[in-house]
């Protein structure tokens, strides 16, 4: 007696396996959308900390592996507490870059990793006490913080477009030409195409920019030749150091990004499932984010957060099948164990990265503006946003010299990253200022 053939699952259902013809392209689409965000923070932080090519390759490997494992944890929660059980890609995030580069430039990679462990623990606590803490982070505060994150990333993008600060050819016409070609491709694909071309605009832009840079003799493959074919990261390869001020800065950033995770998970369920996420799902997602950050720090990985660009894909195509996201995670996981592939990613010139990521940073800024403008723009709200951004951006623009009369830890916490000072100011003002009276109907 024959068995009844199994009917392939729908891509719009959470469980089951869809046909390969749908599963593979939809899964790879998420890889394309995420991969630039996965590898670029590692490249930026490695450059800031002065790491060797081999160590940069290792950090990219860990970034790919950590993103894969963090995503799998969200898809398949452990102990009913670690992970959201929602269709989400989670991994290394641009949002931490301003604080990471500030800490790394002052203290080195070891202090970043120590602060990351502290921040991950704070994220776990945030997830556990979600209901009690959430009221301090309404959309007005969260939007202000995201807006400041975008603003603070612009100098990084421009420096990379010019070839990378400290590089011998910094500011050369070649760098700017490659950067603008990359940016032009991203701009055209984002605004005048559809489907995979639009969703992968940043990746395709970087591919074109990379080819142009290669033809101009700006790419070296020495690091690829020196890399092996397989390597598993080992724990504590990079030393871990703890600095109280750095830990405080990173703890604040983890709280901020936990709030952003709430927004991303909410967008995922509303866009793909036509419902709001439960408190249990939100709590599990944030706890999983914190746990993976702590584990990742032991291997040299950078902080994890949900990927808004992949959330955008879910809200557009409504595909929530867990197998699609599992395939994307497995592709990233396999790539993370191949040093030659990771080393190849380190050959991307700074100008290409800058030309591609400045549009990403602009999107982050506009996301913050959109959240802010969705609120009624009263005098109270404009005061919260205006003062928070003014203090945060103003102090860091002037530089540490404006805090020279304070202890060193004050400069580390408040003077190195505009995001930290803006976040604290926005929270404080939002609590102190009297609420606006309800609008008369």
C-alpha positions in Angstrom: 0.0 0.0 0.0 1.5 3.3 -1.1 2.0 6.3 1.1 0.2 9.6 0.4 2.6 12.1 -1.0 3.2 15.1 1.3 1.8 18.3 0.1 4.4 21.1 0.1 3.7 23.8 2.7 2.7 27.4 1.8 5.4 30.1 2.1 2.7 32.1 4.0 2.4 29.4 6.7 4.8 29.3 9.7 5.4 25.5 9.6 6.3 23.0 6.9 8.7 23.1 3.9 7.7 24.9 0.7 8.7 23.7 -2.7 12.4 24.2 -3.5 11.6 26.6 -6.4 10.1 29.0 -3.8 12.2 28.1 -0.8 15.6 28.8 -2.3 15.1 32.2 -3.9 13.1 33.5 -1.0 15.8 32.3 1.5 18.6 33.8 -0.6 16.7 37.0 -0.8 17.1 37.4 3.0 20.8 36.6 2.7 21.2 39.3 0.1 19.4 41.8 2.2 21.3 41.0 5.4 24.9 40.2 4.3 26.2 43.8 4.0 24.9 44.6 7.5 26.5 41.4 8.8 30.1 42.0 7.6 30.5 45.8 7.4 30.4 46.6 11.2 33.2 44.0 11.7 35.3 45.7 8.9 34.7 49.2 10.4 35.5 48.1 14.0 38.6 46.1 12.9 39.9 49.2 11.1 39.3 51.4 14.2 41.1 48.9 16.4 44.0 48.4 14.0 43.5 44.6 13.6 45.5 42.6 11.2 44.0 41.1 8.0 43.8 37.7 9.6 42.0 39.0 12.7 39.6 41.0 10.5 38.9 37.8 8.6 38.2 36.0 11.8 35.8 38.8 13.0 33.9 38.5 9.7 33.7 34.8 10.2 32.3 35.2 13.7 29.8 37.8 12.5 28.4 35.4 9.9 28.2 32.5 12.4 26.7 34.7 15.1 24.1 36.0 12.8 23.1 32.5 11.7 22.9 31.2 15.3 21.0 34.3 16.6 18.5 33.9 13.8 18.1 30.1 14.4 17.5 30.9 18.1 14.7 33.3 17.2 13.1 30.7 14.9 13.5 27.7 17.3 13.3 29.1 20.9 15.0 27.2 23.7 13.3 26.6 27.0 10.3 28.6 25.8 12.2 31.8 26.9 15.2 32.2 24.6 13.9 33.4 21.3 10.7 34.9 19.9 9.4 32.1 17.7 8.9 34.7 14.9 10.1 35.0 11.3 13.0 37.4 11.9 16.7 37.7 10.9 18.9 38.8 13.8 22.6 39.5 13.7 25.4 42.1 13.9 23.9 45.6 13.7 25.0 49.0 12.4 23.2 50.7 15.3 26.0 50.0 17.7 28.8 51.2 15.4 29.1 54.8 16.7 29.6 53.6 20.3 31.8 50.6 19.2 34.2 52.9 17.3 34.4 55.3 20.2 35.2 52.6 22.7 37.5 50.8 20.2 39.4 54.0 19.4 40.0 54.8 23.0 40.5 51.4 24.6 40.7 48.6 21.9 38.7 45.6 20.9 39.1 43.9 24.3 37.1 46.7 26.0 34.4 46.5 23.3 33.9 42.8 24.0 33.8 43.3 27.8 31.3 46.1 27.4 29.3 43.9 25.0 29.0 41.2 27.7 27.7 43.8 30.2 25.3 45.1 27.6 24.0 41.7 26.7 23.3 41.0 30.4 21.3 44.3 30.5 19.3 43.2 27.4 18.4 39.9 29.2 17.2 41.9 32.2 15.3 44.2 29.9 13.6 41.2 28.3 12.7 39.7 31.7 11.2 43.0 33.0 9.8 44.1 29.7 6.4 45.2 31.0 7.8 47.4 33.7 10.5 49.1 31.6 8.7 49.6 28.3 6.9 52.8 29.4 10.1 54.7 29.4 10.6 54.2 25.7 7.5 55.5 23.8 7.9 56.1 20.0 8.9 59.7 20.5 12.0 58.6 22.5 12.8 55.7 20.3 12.5 57.8 17.2 14.8 60.4 18.6 17.4 57.8 19.4 17.2 56.2 16.0 17.4 59.6 14.3 20.6 60.4 16.3 22.1 57.0 15.4 21.7 57.8 11.7 23.2 61.3 12.1 26.2 59.9 14.1 27.0 57.4 11.3 27.3 60.0 8.5 30.9 60.9 9.3 31.9 57.2 9.2 30.4 56.8 5.8 32.0 60.0 4.4 35.4 59.0 5.7 35.1 55.6 4.0 34.0 57.3 0.8 37.2 59.2 0.9 39.2 56.0 1.3 39.3 55.5 5.1 40.8 57.9 7.6 44.6 57.4 8.0 45.0 55.6 4.6 47.7 56.9 2.3 45.2 57.7 -0.5 42.6 59.3 1.8 40.7 61.9 -0.2 41.9 60.9 -3.6 39.8 61.3 -6.7 39.8 57.5 -7.3 38.2 56.8 -3.9 35.5 59.4 -4.5 34.8 58.1 -8.1 34.4 54.6 -6.9 32.2 55.7 -4.0 29.9 57.8 -6.2 29.6 55.0 -8.8 28.6 52.6 -6.0 26.1 55.1 -4.5 24.7 55.8 -8.0 24.0 52.1 -8.6 22.3 51.8 -5.2 20.3 54.9 -5.8 19.0 53.8 -9.3 18.2 50.2 -8.1 16.4 51.5 -5.0 14.2 54.0 -6.9 13.7 52.6 -10.4 13.6 48.8 -10.1 11.6 46.1 -8.4 12.0 42.6 -7.0 15.4 41.2 -6.3 17.2 44.1 -7.9 15.5 46.6 -5.5 15.8 44.3 -2.4 19.5 43.7 -3.1 20.3 47.2 -4.2 23.1 47.7 -1.7 24.7 44.3 -2.5 24.5 44.9 -6.3 25.9 48.4 -5.8 28.8 47.1 -3.9 29.4 44.4 -6.6 29.6 47.1 -9.3 31.8 49.4 -7.1 34.1 46.4 -6.4 34.5 45.6 -10.1 35.3 49.2 -10.8 37.9 49.4 -8.0 39.4 46.1 -9.2 39.9 47.5 -12.7 41.5 50.6 -11.2 44.0 48.5 -9.2 42.5 49.3 -5.8 42.0 45.7 -4.7 44.6 43.3 -3.1 44.0 39.6 -2.7 47.0 39.0 -0.4 44.8 38.2 2.6 42.7 35.7 0.5 45.9 33.8 -0.5 47.0 33.6 3.1 43.6 32.4 4.4 42.6 28.7 4.8 39.7 26.8 3.5 38.1 25.9 6.8 38.4 27.3 10.3 36.2 27.2 13.4 36.5 30.2 15.7 37.8 29.5 19.2 36.6 31.2 22.4 38.7 33.9 24.0 40.9 34.3 21.0 40.7 38.1 21.6 41.3 39.2 25.2 38.3 40.6 27.1 38.7 43.7 29.3 36.1 45.5 31.4 35.9 49.3 31.7 33.1 50.6 33.8 32.4 53.7 31.6 32.5 51.6 28.4 30.1 49.1 30.0 27.7 51.9 30.9 27.7 53.3 27.4 27.1 49.9 25.9 24.4 49.0 28.4 22.5 52.2 27.3 22.9 51.1 23.6 21.5 47.7 24.4 18.5 49.2 26.0 18.0 51.4 22.9 18.3 48.5 20.6 16.0 46.3 22.7 13.4 49.0 22.1 14.2 48.9 18.3 13.8 45.1 18.5 10.3 45.6 19.9 9.5 47.8 16.9 11.0 45.2 14.4 9.1 42.3 15.9 5.9 44.3 16.0 6.4 45.2 12.3 7.0 41.6 11.5 3.8 40.3 13.1 1.6 43.2 11.9 3.0 43.0 8.3 3.2 39.3 7.9 0.7 37.8 10.5 -1.9 40.6 10.9 -1.5 40.7 14.6 0.6 42.3 17.4 3.3 40.3 19.0 2.6 38.9 22.5 4.6 40.1 25.5 6.1 36.5 25.7 7.3 36.8 22.1 8.8 40.2 22.6 10.5 39.1 25.9 11.9 36.0 24.3 13.2 37.9 21.3 15.1 40.4 23.5 16.4 37.8 25.9 17.7 35.8 22.9 19.4 38.9 21.5 21.2 39.5 24.8 22.3 35.9 25.3 23.7 35.7 21.8 25.6 38.9 22.3 27.2 37.5 25.4 28.1 34.3 23.7 29.3 36.1 20.6 31.6 38.4 22.6 33.5 35.3 23.9 34.4 34.5 20.2 35.1 38.1 19.1 31.7 38.8 17.7 29.9 42.2 17.8 26.5 43.1 19.3 23.4 41.5 17.8 20.1 43.2 17.0 17.1 42.5 14.7 17.5 43.4 11.0 15.0 46.1 9.9 15.7 45.5 6.2 14.6 41.9 6.5 11.6 43.0 8.4 10.8 45.2 5.4 10.9 42.1 3.1 8.3 40.3 5.4 6.0 43.3 5.4 6.1 43.4 1.6 5.9 39.7 0.5 4.1 38.3 3.6 6.3 35.3 3.6 6.6 33.9 7.1 7.6 30.3 6.6 10.2 29.2 9.1 12.0 27.1 6.5 12.7 30.1 4.4 14.5 31.9 7.3 16.2 28.6 8.3 17.7 28.3 4.8 19.0 31.9 5.0 20.6 31.2 8.4 22.3 28.0 7.2 23.8 29.8 4.2 25.3 32.4 6.5 26.5 29.6 8.9 28.3 27.7 6.2 29.9 30.8 4.9 31.2 31.6 8.4 33.4 28.5 8.5 35.2 29.3 5.2 38.1 31.8 5.9 38.8 32.3 2.2 35.3 33.7 1.7 35.6 35.9 4.8 39.0 37.1 3.6 37.6 37.9 0.2 35.1 40.2 1.9 38.0 42.1 3.6 39.3 43.1 0.1 36.3 45.4 -0.4 37.8 48.9 -0.6 36.7 51.5 2.0 35.3 53.7 -0.8 32.9 50.9 -1.9 31.7 50.4 1.7 31.2 54.1 2.2 29.3 54.6 -1.1 27.0 51.7 -0.2 26.4 52.4 3.5 25.7 56.1 3.4 22.3 55.2 1.9 21.8 52.7 4.7 22.6 55.4 7.3 20.3 57.8 5.6 17.5 55.2 5.8 18.2 54.8 9.5 17.9 58.5 10.0 14.6 58.7 8.1 13.2 55.8 10.1 13.8 57.9 13.2 12.2 61.0 11.6 9.2 58.9 10.6 8.7 57.7 14.1 9.0 61.2 15.5 6.6 62.8 13.0 3.9 60.1 13.7 3.5 61.8 17.0 1.6 65.1 17.4 4.4 67.7 17.0 3.6 69.9 20.0 6.0 72.2 21.8 6.6 69.6 24.4 7.6 66.9 21.8 9.7 69.3 19.8 11.6 70.2 23.0 12.3 66.5 23.8 13.6 65.8 20.3 15.4 69.1 19.7 17.3 69.3 23.0 18.2 65.6 23.0 19.6 65.8 19.5 21.3 69.1 20.1 23.1 68.0 23.2 24.1 64.6 21.8 25.3 65.7 18.4 26.7 69.0 19.7 28.9 67.6 22.4 30.4 64.9 20.1 30.9 67.3 17.2 33.0 69.6 19.4 34.9 66.6 20.8 36.2 65.5 24.2 37.8 68.9 24.8 34.5 70.4 25.8 34.4 67.9 28.8 38.1 68.4 29.7 37.2 69.5 33.3 35.4 66.3 34.1 36.8 62.9 35.1 37.8 60.6 32.2 34.7 58.3 32.7 32.4 61.2 31.9 34.1 61.7 28.6 33.8 58.0 27.8 30.1 57.7 28.7 28.8 61.1 27.4 31.4 62.5 25.1 32.3 59.6 22.8 28.9 58.8 21.4 26.1 61.2 20.6 23.6 58.3 20.9 24.2 57.8 24.6 23.7 61.4 25.6 20.7 61.9 23.3 19.1 58.8 24.7 19.5 59.8 28.3 18.3 63.4 27.6 15.2 62.2 25.7 14.2 59.8 28.4 14.7 62.4 31.2 12.8 65.2 29.3 10.0 62.8 28.4 9.5 62.0 32.1 10.0 65.5 33.5 7.9 67.6 31.0 4.2 67.7 31.7 2.1 65.7 29.3 0.2 67.5 26.6 -3.6 67.7 27.3 -5.7 65.5 25.1 -6.7 67.1 21.8 -10.2 68.5 21.8 -12.5 66.7 19.4 
